[in-house]
Amino acid sequence: MPAKLMVLVTGGAGYIGSHAVLALRDAGYGVAVIDNLVTGFRWAVPADVPFFAGDIADQALVERILRDHGVGAIMHFAGSVVVPESVENPLKYYHNNSAKTRDLIESAVRAGVPHFIFSSTAATYGTPDVRAVREDTPQRPINPYGMSKLMSEYMLRDVAAAHPMNFCALRYFNVAGADPDGRTGQSTDGATHLIKVAVEAALGKRDGVAVFGSDFDTPDGTGVRDYIHVSDLVAAHVLALEALIADPERSHMLNCGYGRGFSVLEVLDAVDRITNRPIRRTMAPRRAGDPPALISDNRAILETLPWRPRHADLDTIVSHALAWEARLDERKAQGMRSQT
């Protein structure tokens, strides 16, 4: 059986990227990582994975990596992801998520990389008119984060039409949880993801949780999101790569979610239930750029890929996030010691 190709993972020292590295290795792929370590951690990448501390906009570096390692596919996770920050600092998001992605795509074209998997987002849909969002739902972003990702989708579509490259844009809903085996997890300081914030509060790392908005048009007034376990998400990336390899003439845009939403209060109730430590909740005004609800219609990914979620359960997602959070300080300390 021929060896599986080499994959360059951008942002591979970050939350989702580090899980993708593990999933690719578990599936038998070769992996290299580039990460500027602004939000990622060197220790999150296995020691035997070729690692390059650098920026995806450094085209000389990227093209050297692609050629020296015989890279056949790119999984692109590097970028900025905080919606309210994108409203306050849009140029940062258009620079990090759009302009730098443009440079990365050009490097891939120059090096002849045939397959590209892009970390996109449900934020490209804005505030949809339907309960469950399909891939053909109009994309009308309401914040610069969503627009910056949509611009990258457009670039990939146009480049794939002009060059021998196919791509898959995976539109994430709300990613949460951690590797079930405890190998990696969400480690960023000051993270804004609800489940990460909630488990930090449950373990005494925060005083409580702010609930941003209690007057949305939802059953309990708080925002509703479709939470997907990070391990299920990266499994979809590996299967998407295999689909691109199997049919080089076809590209895909696919939602990644479970098709069920939970409100902010339902998530906090789950954390309370699992830890038996009620979290202090503070009601706060809505944040700029937050839609009332975002839920995936995931029929397309189920029909296109042999993807079957293994962790589609809110309590499981919370439990894995909690287990990682409980050992995170120790893991960070181990990682720092290994680099000295």
Buried (B, 14 or more C-beta within 10 A) or exposed (E): EEEBBBBBBBBBBBBBBBBBBBBBBEBEBBBBBBBBEEBBBBBBBBEEBBBBEBBBBBBEBBBBBBEEBEBBBBBBBBBBBBBBBBBEBBEBBBBBBBBBBBBBBBBBBBBEBBBBBBBBBBBBBBEBEEEBBBBEBEBBBBBBBBBBBBBBBEBBEEBBEEBEBBBBBBBBBBBBBBBBEEBBBBBBEEBBBBBBBBBBBBBEEBEBBBBBBBEBEBEEBBBBBBBBBBBBBBBBBBBBBBBBBEEEEEBBBBBBBBBBBBBBBBBBBBBBEBBEEBBEBEEEEEBBBBBBBBBBBBEBBEEBBEBEBEBBBBEBBBBBBBBBBEEBEEBBEEBEEEEE
